[in-house]
Amino acid sequence: MLQDIALNKEKIKFIDEDLIIYEKNKLVLMYSKKNKKHIFQSKEVYDYFIEAFKENLTYKDFIELFSDNDKTYIKQLINNMIKAGILYINKDTSNLKKNSTEMEAVYLATTHRCNLECRHCCTSCNYDEQDILTIKEILSIIDFVITLNPREIILTGGEPLIRKDFKEMVEYIKSYSNNNINLVLSTNGTLINDNNIDFIVDNFHRIEISIDGVDEETCSKVRGKGVFGKIISNIHKLQKKNFHNIRTSMIFGDKNEHLIESFEKLNSNLGTQTVTRCFVPLGRGKDNVLEFLSEDTILPIILTKLDKVKYRDNANSCSCDLYKDKVFIDSDGKIYPCPSLMKDKYSLGNILLEESKEKLLNFKFENSEVKQNVQKIYPYNYKKCKDCDVNIFCMYCPALIDKVLDNNKEFNKWCGLMKPQLNRIIWSEEC
């Protein structure tokens, strides 16, 4: 890329729109609101870029100003800033989505039914409900989803394997020729059996299994007796079929966060990937909140994770691009930006309606009330956070802001606990 820039004699130019710049302790943090990516650099190097811009230097001329030992670093920094959408290059080549993918992931909840009644379930799924979407409607939804050219389609629920027409919808997705979409199964893992395991192995790129325990005792408290053994057995069966792209997830609150290390060890022994999730007091989780938390808050587990972050380069900034990188289609067809923001004020309507499809396709161009509501919960727009120099790391997930929008007590507690930790990580000269 740099070679092309040099040949084209392109001049150094920052992408001024949608760019956030924070300076502190001889360090500069630059964040692209458009690309949702950040870059750190020293104040000294940043000043070199500013001066080069004022002098109208090309990238090639700028690089030549540095010694041979520094040129490699500067070249890499320029590349990283271009990828982050901070430095400008020719519009025909800048910031193209990889492989022309329009969307990273589409979550499709095929059902609200589930064979388990987990204590923490934020949507209160159960077995006795009736499916709302018919197979004909689901296939129609799939037709539209394919046009979004997502990198992944995640079939979720409820428990997707509970539907008798599960194979039909999977085969329909696979029937689209020349698509490179990765199909992901999000399941509780208990309904994988000898009758469907080969079909699953042959058609899915990854399987995500909610296990919520490190042994029978801890799992049964959340998911019921005997579930842990079934899941472990089915993981082994999948691996015997040479299927190894398996993730297991567990919900944590401050009352069970002491099990994180054991959960990581369990996955290491199983040869599976670890996914830790924060407990959210919604649905049945709201009724059973004190089984997971000492109080009604989502703070403790977040802070525990921050304790492990020693270097600023390991800090996660707000990278979520709602309705652009991902979308969630619920079991009734309603469209939401993600599974954590299932509120009417964030919904574009029902995917079965043509007007809702148009809203989704044109989301980045419109200025609707839904879009305004979504934009308000990005940390750099939220009125209480927009002037804070660690906001993109503190509220790295817009759903976190949504949870404290109308709760000053919760917000103030969050800010009081998070800000000192993040100042240590982001702005300390030792990091």
C-alpha positions in Angstrom: 0.0 0.0 0.0 2.8 2.4 0.9 4.5 1.8 -2.4 1.3 2.8 -4.2 1.0 5.9 -2.1 4.6 6.9 -2.9 4.1 6.3 -6.6 0.9 8.3 -6.7 2.7 11.2 -4.8 -0.2 11.4 -2.4 0.1 14.0 0.3 -0.4 13.5 4.0 -4.0 14.4 5.0 -6.1 13.6 8.1 -9.7 12.5 7.6 -11.0 15.4 9.7 -14.7 14.4 9.8 -15.6 11.9 12.5 -12.2 12.0 14.1 -11.6 12.3 17.8 -8.2 13.3 19.2 -7.2 13.2 22.9 -3.8 14.4 24.2 -2.4 13.6 27.6 1.0 12.8 29.2 2.9 13.2 25.9 0.6 10.7 24.2 -2.0 11.2 21.5 -5.1 9.0 21.1 -6.9 9.2 17.7 -10.2 7.5 17.1 -12.3 7.2 13.9 -16.0 7.4 14.7 -16.7 6.1 11.2 -14.4 3.1 11.3 -14.7 2.5 15.1 -10.9 2.1 15.4 -8.2 3.8 17.5 -4.5 4.5 17.2 -2.0 5.6 19.9 1.2 7.5 19.1 3.6 9.8 20.9 2.9 13.5 20.9 6.3 14.0 19.3 5.4 11.8 16.3 1.9 13.3 16.1 3.5 16.8 15.8 5.7 15.5 12.9 2.5 14.5 11.1 0.9 17.9 11.7 4.0 19.7 10.4 4.2 17.4 7.4 0.5 18.2 6.6 1.2 22.0 6.9 4.2 21.6 4.6 2.2 19.7 2.1 4.5 16.7 2.1 3.9 13.4 0.4 4.0 10.2 2.3 7.2 9.3 0.5 8.9 12.6 1.4 7.7 12.3 5.0 9.1 8.8 5.4 12.4 9.9 4.0 12.8 12.4 6.8 13.4 9.6 9.3 16.5 7.6 9.9 16.6 4.0 8.6 15.9 2.7 12.1 12.7 4.8 12.4 11.4 4.3 8.9 10.0 0.8 9.5 8.1 2.1 12.5 6.7 5.2 10.6 5.7 3.0 7.6 3.8 0.6 9.9 2.2 3.5 11.8 1.0 5.1 8.5 -0.4 1.8 7.4 -2.3 1.4 10.7 -3.6 4.9 10.6 -4.9 4.4 7.0 -6.6 1.1 8.0 -8.2 2.9 11.0 -9.6 5.6 8.7 -7.5 8.3 10.3 -5.2 9.2 7.4 -6.6 9.8 3.9 -5.7 8.0 0.7 -7.4 7.8 -2.6 -11.1 7.1 -2.2 -11.0 4.2 -4.6 -8.7 2.2 -2.3 -9.3 3.5 1.2 -11.3 1.6 3.8 -12.9 -0.9 1.5 -14.6 -3.7 3.5 -12.7 -6.9 3.2 -14.0 -9.2 0.5 -16.7 -6.7 -0.3 -18.7 -7.9 2.7 -21.6 -5.6 3.5 -22.2 -6.9 7.0 -20.1 -8.9 9.5 -22.9 -10.9 11.1 -26.6 -11.5 10.9 -28.2 -13.2 14.0 -31.4 -15.0 13.1 -33.5 -16.2 16.1 -35.4 -19.1 14.5 -37.5 -19.7 17.6 -38.3 -18.5 21.1 -38.8 -22.1 22.3 -36.2 -23.9 24.3 -36.0 -27.3 26.0 -34.2 -25.7 29.0 -35.4 -23.0 31.4 -32.1 -21.4 32.4 -32.1 -19.2 35.5 -30.4 -16.3 33.8 -32.2 -16.4 30.4 -32.7 -12.7 29.4 -35.6 -13.6 27.1 -37.4 -16.1 29.4 -37.5 -18.8 26.7 -39.5 -22.0 27.4 -40.7 -25.2 25.7 -44.4 -24.5 25.6 -44.5 -21.5 23.3 -45.6 -21.6 19.7 -43.2 -20.6 16.9 -44.3 -17.3 15.4 -42.4 -17.5 12.1 -43.4 -20.2 9.7 -40.8 -22.0 7.6 -42.0 -20.2 4.6 -41.4 -16.8 6.4 -38.0 -17.9 7.6 -37.0 -18.9 4.0 -38.2 -15.5 2.8 -36.1 -13.8 5.5 -33.1 -15.9 4.4 -33.6 -14.6 0.9 -33.2 -11.1 2.1 -30.4 -11.9 4.5 -28.3 -13.4 1.7 -28.5 -10.1 -0.2 -26.7 -8.4 2.7 -23.7 -10.6 1.9 -22.8 -11.2 5.6 -19.6 -12.9 6.6 -21.6 -15.0 9.1 -25.2 -16.1 9.7 -25.7 -17.1 13.3 -28.8 -19.4 13.8 -29.9 -18.9 17.4 -33.0 -18.9 19.5 -34.3 -20.1 21.9 -32.9 -23.4 20.9 -32.7 -23.6 17.1 -32.4 -27.5 17.1 -35.9 -27.7 18.6 -37.5 -26.8 15.3 -38.5 -29.8 13.2 -37.7 -27.8 10.0 -34.2 -26.9 11.2 -32.6 -29.0 8.4 -34.8 -27.4 5.8 -33.7 -23.8 6.6 -30.0 -24.8 6.8 -30.2 -26.6 3.4 -31.9 -23.5 2.0 -29.1 -21.3 3.1 -26.6 -23.7 1.7 -28.5 -23.9 -1.6 -27.3 -20.5 -2.6 -24.4 -21.1 -5.0 -21.1 -19.2 -4.7 -21.8 -17.7 -1.3 -18.9 -17.7 1.1 -21.0 -17.2 4.2 -20.0 -19.0 7.4 -22.9 -20.6 9.1 -22.8 -20.6 12.9 -25.0 -22.6 15.3 -25.7 -21.1 18.7 -27.1 -23.9 20.8 -27.4 -25.2 24.4 -25.7 -28.4 23.0 -28.2 -30.9 24.5 -30.1 -31.7 21.4 -27.1 -32.8 19.3 -27.6 -36.5 18.7 -26.7 -39.4 16.4 -29.5 -38.4 14.0 -28.3 -34.8 13.4 -24.6 -34.7 14.2 -23.3 -35.5 10.7 -25.6 -32.9 9.3 -24.3 -30.3 11.7 -20.7 -31.1 11.1 -21.2 -31.0 7.3 -23.0 -27.6 7.3 -21.7 -25.4 10.1 -18.4 -23.5 10.3 -18.6 -23.0 14.0 -20.7 -24.1 17.0 -21.3 -21.9 20.0 -22.5 -23.8 23.1 -23.8 -22.2 26.3 -22.6 -24.3 29.1 -22.7 -21.9 32.2 -20.7 -24.1 34.5 -17.4 -25.8 35.1 -18.9 -29.1 36.4 -22.2 -30.7 37.0 -22.8 -28.8 40.3 -22.2 -25.3 38.9 -24.0 -26.0 35.6 -27.1 -27.6 37.2 -27.7 -24.5 39.3 -28.2 -22.5 36.1 -29.3 -25.0 33.4 -30.7 -28.0 35.3 -29.5 -31.5 36.3 -27.6 -33.7 33.8 -27.1 -30.8 31.3 -23.3 -30.6 31.9 -22.7 -34.2 31.1 -24.8 -34.1 27.9 -22.8 -31.1 26.6 -19.4 -32.5 27.4 -20.4 -35.8 25.7 -21.7 -34.0 22.6 -18.5 -31.9 22.4 -16.5 -35.1 22.4 -18.8 -36.6 19.7 -18.2 -33.5 17.5 -14.5 -33.7 17.9 -14.5 -37.4 17.0 -16.2 -36.3 13.8 -13.1 -34.0 13.3 -15.1 -30.9 14.1 -13.1 -28.6 16.4 -14.3 -25.0 15.9 -16.3 -25.0 19.1 -16.8 -22.2 21.6 -18.4 -22.6 25.0 -19.8 -19.7 26.9 -20.5 -18.9 30.5 -22.4 -16.1 32.2 -20.6 -14.4 35.1 -21.6 -12.1 37.9 -19.6 -11.2 41.0 -21.0 -14.3 42.8 -19.4 -16.8 40.4 -16.5 -14.8 38.9 -14.1 -16.9 41.0 -14.8 -19.6 38.5 -13.4 -17.8 35.5 -10.0 -19.5 35.8 -11.6 -22.9 36.2 -13.8 -22.2 33.1 -10.7 -21.3 31.1 -9.0 -24.5 32.3 -12.1 -26.5 31.3 -11.9 -25.2 27.7 -8.2 -25.7 27.6 -8.7 -29.4 28.5 -11.6 -29.8 26.1 -9.8 -28.1 23.2 -12.6 -25.5 22.9 -12.6 -21.7 22.8 -13.6 -19.7 25.9 -16.3 -17.0 25.8 -17.1 -15.2 29.0 -20.3 -13.1 29.2 -21.6 -10.6 31.7 -24.8 -11.4 33.5 -27.7 -9.1 32.5 -30.7 -8.8 34.9 -33.4 -9.2 32.3 -36.1 -11.8 31.7 -35.7 -14.7 34.2 -32.4 -13.2 35.0 -34.2 -10.3 36.6 -36.2 -12.6 38.8 -33.0 -14.5 39.9 -30.6 -11.6 40.0 -29.3 -12.3 43.5 -28.2 -15.8 42.4 -25.6 -14.1 40.2 -25.0 -10.7 41.8 -24.6 -9.3 45.2 -26.6 -6.3 44.0 -28.5 -5.3 40.8 -25.5 -4.2 38.8 -23.3 -5.4 35.9 -20.1 -3.7 37.2 -18.1 -6.3 39.1 -17.2 -8.6 36.3 -16.2 -5.8 34.0 -13.8 -4.4 36.6 -12.3 -7.8 37.2 -11.4 -8.0 33.5 -9.8 -4.5 33.6 -7.6 -5.7 36.4 -5.9 -8.0 33.9 -5.3 -5.3 31.4 -1.7 -4.1 31.8 -1.0 -2.3 28.5 -3.0 0.3 26.6 -2.6 -1.7 23.4 -4.8 -4.4 25.0 -7.6 -2.1 25.8 -10.8 -2.4 23.7 -12.4 0.7 22.3 -15.9 1.0 21.0 -15.8 -1.0 17.8 -19.5 -1.7 17.3 -21.2 -0.3 14.2 -24.8 -1.0 14.9 -27.0 -1.8 11.8 -23.9 -1.7 9.6 -21.7 -4.5 10.9 -24.4 -6.7 12.4 -28.1 -7.0 12.8 -30.4 -9.2 15.0 -33.7 -10.6 13.7 -35.8 -11.9 16.5 -38.1 -14.9 16.5 -41.1 -12.7 15.6 -39.3 -11.1 12.7 -38.5 -7.7 14.4 -35.2 -6.1 13.5 -32.8 -4.9 16.2 -29.2 -3.7 16.0 -28.0 -6.5 18.2 -29.3 -9.1 20.7 -28.4 -6.7 23.6 -30.5 -3.8 22.3 -34.0 -5.3 21.8 -36.1 -2.2 22.5 -38.7 -0.7 20.2 -36.9 2.6 20.0 -33.9 0.8 18.3 -36.1 -1.4 16.0 -36.5 -0.9 12.3 -39.7 -2.9 12.3 -40.5 -6.3 11.0 -38.2 -7.9 8.4 -41.2 -9.4 6.6 -42.3 -5.8 5.6 -40.7 -4.3 2.6 -40.5 -0.9 4.2 -38.4 -2.4 7.1 -36.0 -4.0 4.6 -35.6 -0.6 2.9 -34.9 1.1 6.3 -32.2 -1.5 7.0 -30.6 -1.2 3.5 -30.6 2.6 3.7 -29.8 3.0 7.4 -26.5 4.8 6.9 -28.2 7.4 4.6 -31.3 8.2 6.6 -31.8 10.4 9.6 -34.7 8.7 11.3 -35.7 8.7 14.9 -34.4 5.1 15.2 -31.0 6.2 13.9 -30.9 9.2 16.2 -31.7 6.9 19.2 -28.9 4.6 18.1 -26.4 7.4 17.7 -27.1 8.8 21.1 -25.8 5.7 22.8 -22.3 5.9 21.3 -19.9 7.1 24.1 -18.7 10.1 22.1 -22.3 11.3 21.7 -23.8 10.4 25.1 -24.1 13.7 26.8 -22.6 12.6 30.1 -19.6 11.0 28.4 -18.8 12.9 25.3 -16.0 15.1 26.9 -14.3 12.3 28.8 -10.9 11.2 27.4 -11.5 7.5 28.2 -15.1 7.3 27.0 -14.4 5.0 24.0 -12.9 2.4 26.3 -15.3 2.8 29.3 -18.5 2.5 27.3 -17.0 0.2 24.6 -20.4 -1.3 24.0 -23.4 1.0 23.3 -25.7 -1.5 25.1 -23.9 -0.5 28.3 -24.9 3.1 27.9 -28.4 2.0 27.2 -28.5 0.3 30.5 -27.6 3.5 32.5 -29.4 6.1 30.4 -32.1 6.7 33.0 -30.2 5.6 36.1 -27.9 8.3 37.5 -27.0 6.2 40.5 -25.8 3.3 38.3 -24.0 5.7 35.9 -22.2 7.5 38.6 -21.1 4.2 40.2 -19.9 2.9 36.9 -18.0 6.1 36.1 -16.4 6.3 39.6 -15.1 2.7 39.4 -14.1 2.6 35.7 -12.4 6.0 35.2 -9.5 5.4 37.6 -8.8 2.0 36.1 -8.9 3.3 32.6 -6.7 6.3 33.3 -4.2 3.9 34.6 -4.3 1.8 31.5 -4.7 4.4 28.8 -2.8 7.4 30.0 -0.1 6.1 32.4 3.4 6.6 31.2 4.2 3.1 32.3 1.7 1.4 29.9 
